[in-house]
Amino acid sequence: MQTSTYTIMALAMRYFFIIVSILIVIRAYMWLFQNRRARLQQTRHVQGRGAAGEFVVEEGNDTLKPGHTLLIPWEGSIGASQGCDIILHGKAIAREHAYVFYEKKQGLRLECASLRWCEVDGKVIESRHPAILHEGSLVKIGEIVLRVHLFLDAPPSRKGLRRKKPRHRKRGDADETP
């Protein structure tokens, strides 16, 4: 009788531990998906998700008040047309006034359309000569002055882009291994 009770208990405990381990795995997956859903809901409302930065209006007009923010896309156009990514209305602002684009080694750049001009940090930018936008740069388009706030990392310095030449060892070097 004692051996039959022992075998029944051993069999019951074997199935009990299998069921408990399955419940633990199911509970872990439920926590994983709940955390993922909560993280997605939090990041859905983050301003600037998918943007390279934002323009903060320093000096505006009737349509754009100082302090208003405009998201900067990775690549897009600036102008008065409804088809532009960043819409600015004002004096001396053309339908497609300028273009903003990101280059991997140089960062965010601003290029004016043909026959138009813009100012970046007080320097006049003409077409085919794009300017690199840095954190805090002032951009003047027509009568509107915008300050740049970048979400991405600063462009690398020229020093970091240079590669060191590999040192070639001569045959008689002492640290050479056979």
C-alpha positions as CSV (number, residue, x, y, z in Angstrom):
1,M,0.0,0.0,0.0
2,Q,2.8,2.4,0.8
3,T,4.5,1.9,-2.6
4,S,1.3,2.4,-4.5
5,T,0.6,5.6,-2.6
6,Y,4.2,6.7,-3.4
7,T,3.8,6.0,-7.1
8,I,0.5,7.8,-7.3
9,M,1.9,10.8,-5.5
10,A,5.0,10.8,-7.7
11,L,2.8,10.7,-10.9
12,A,0.5,13.5,-9.5
13,M,3.5,15.7,-8.7
14,R,5.0,15.1,-12.1
15,Y,1.9,16.4,-13.8
16,F,1.4,19.2,-11.3
17,F,4.9,20.6,-12.1
18,I,4.3,20.4,-15.8
19,I,1.0,22.3,-15.5
20,V,2.7,24.9,-13.2
21,S,5.6,25.4,-15.6
22,I,3.1,25.9,-18.5
23,L,1.2,28.5,-16.5
24,I,4.5,30.3,-15.7
25,V,5.4,30.5,-19.4
26,I,1.9,31.7,-20.4
27,R,2.0,34.4,-17.7
28,A,5.4,35.5,-18.8
29,Y,4.2,35.9,-22.5
30,M,1.2,37.9,-21.2
31,W,3.4,40.3,-19.3
32,L,5.7,40.7,-22.4
33,F,2.8,41.6,-24.7
34,Q,1.2,43.9,-22.1
35,N,4.5,45.8,-21.6
36,R,5.0,46.0,-25.4
37,R,1.5,47.4,-25.9
38,A,2.0,50.0,-23.1
39,R,5.4,51.1,-24.6
40,L,3.8,51.5,-28.0
41,Q,1.0,53.6,-26.5
42,Q,3.5,55.9,-24.7
43,T,5.7,56.4,-27.8
44,R,2.7,57.0,-30.1
45,H,2.1,60.4,-28.4
46,V,5.8,61.5,-28.4
47,Q,6.3,64.7,-30.4
48,G,8.8,64.4,-33.2
49,R,8.7,60.7,-33.6
50,G,10.2,60.1,-37.0
51,A,11.4,63.7,-37.5
52,A,15.0,65.0,-37.6
53,G,14.2,68.0,-35.5
54,E,12.0,71.0,-35.2
55,F,11.9,74.7,-36.0
56,V,10.9,77.0,-33.2
57,V,9.6,80.3,-34.5
58,E,11.6,83.3,-33.1
59,E,10.1,86.1,-35.2
60,G,6.8,85.3,-36.9
61,N,3.8,87.0,-38.5
62,D,0.0,86.8,-38.3
63,T,-0.1,83.1,-39.1
64,L,3.0,82.0,-37.1
65,K,3.4,83.3,-33.6
66,P,6.7,83.2,-31.8
67,G,7.2,80.0,-29.9
68,H,5.3,77.9,-32.4
69,T,7.1,74.6,-33.4
70,L,7.3,73.0,-36.8
71,L,8.6,69.5,-37.2
72,I,11.6,69.1,-39.6
73,P,11.3,65.9,-41.8
74,W,14.3,63.9,-42.8
75,E,13.7,65.2,-46.4
76,G,11.1,67.8,-47.4
77,S,10.3,71.2,-48.8
78,I,9.6,74.5,-47.2
79,G,7.3,77.1,-48.8
80,A,3.8,78.6,-49.1
81,S,2.3,75.8,-51.1
82,Q,0.0,73.3,-49.4
83,G,2.1,70.5,-51.0
84,C,5.2,71.5,-48.9
85,D,6.1,69.6,-45.8
86,I,6.7,72.8,-43.8
87,I,4.2,75.5,-44.7
88,L,5.2,79.2,-44.2
89,H,3.0,82.1,-45.3
90,G,4.5,85.6,-45.5
91,K,6.2,88.2,-47.5
92,A,8.9,87.1,-49.9
93,I,8.1,83.4,-49.3
94,A,7.8,81.4,-52.6
95,R,5.6,78.4,-53.2
96,E,8.6,76.1,-52.8
97,H,11.2,78.3,-51.2
98,A,13.8,75.8,-49.8
99,Y,14.5,72.1,-49.2
100,V,15.7,70.3,-46.1
101,F,17.5,67.0,-46.4
102,Y,19.7,64.7,-44.3
103,E,23.1,63.5,-45.5
104,K,24.7,60.7,-43.4
105,K,28.2,62.3,-43.0
106,Q,27.2,65.9,-42.8
107,G,23.9,66.0,-41.0
108,L,20.8,68.1,-41.7
109,R,21.2,70.5,-44.7
110,L,19.1,73.4,-46.0
111,E,19.2,74.3,-49.7
112,C,17.3,77.2,-51.3
113,A,15.3,76.8,-54.5
114,S,16.5,78.5,-57.6
115,L,16.2,82.3,-57.6
116,R,15.4,82.3,-53.9
117,W,17.5,83.1,-50.8
118,C,17.6,82.2,-47.2
119,E,19.8,83.1,-44.3
120,V,21.4,80.6,-41.9
121,D,23.2,82.2,-39.0
122,G,23.4,85.5,-40.8
123,K,24.9,84.1,-44.0
124,V,23.0,84.3,-47.2
125,I,22.4,80.8,-48.8
126,E,21.8,80.6,-52.5
127,S,20.7,77.6,-54.6
128,R,23.1,74.7,-55.1
129,H,25.1,75.8,-52.0
130,P,23.3,74.0,-49.1
131,A,24.1,75.0,-45.5
132,I,24.5,72.6,-42.6
133,L,22.0,73.1,-39.8
134,H,23.4,72.8,-36.3
135,E,21.6,72.8,-33.0
136,G,20.5,76.4,-32.3
137,S,21.1,77.7,-35.8
138,L,18.9,80.7,-36.9
139,V,17.2,80.3,-40.3
140,K,15.5,83.3,-41.9
141,I,13.1,82.7,-44.7
142,G,11.3,85.8,-45.8
143,E,10.3,87.7,-42.7
144,I,10.2,84.5,-40.5
145,V,13.1,83.6,-38.3
146,L,13.3,80.0,-37.1
147,R,15.6,78.4,-34.5
148,V,16.7,74.8,-35.2
149,H,16.3,72.1,-32.5
150,L,17.7,68.8,-33.7
151,F,16.5,65.4,-32.4
152,L,19.3,63.5,-34.1
153,D,23.0,63.4,-33.1
154,A,25.3,66.2,-34.2
155,P,27.2,65.6,-37.4
156,P,30.6,64.0,-36.9
157,S,33.6,66.2,-37.0
158,R,36.0,66.0,-39.9
159,K,38.6,64.6,-37.5
160,G,36.4,61.5,-36.8
161,L,36.0,60.8,-40.5
162,R,39.7,60.3,-41.3
163,R,41.0,56.8,-41.3
164,K,44.3,55.9,-39.8
165,K,46.6,54.3,-42.3
166,P,47.4,50.7,-41.3
167,R,51.0,50.2,-40.2
168,H,52.8,47.7,-42.4
169,R,55.4,45.6,-40.6
170,K,58.7,44.9,-42.1
171,R,60.0,41.4,-42.1
172,G,62.5,41.9,-39.4
173,D,60.1,43.4,-36.8
174,A,60.7,42.1,-33.3
175,D,57.0,41.7,-32.4
176,E,56.3,39.5,-35.4
177,T,54.9,36.0,-34.6
178,P,55.9,33.0,-36.7
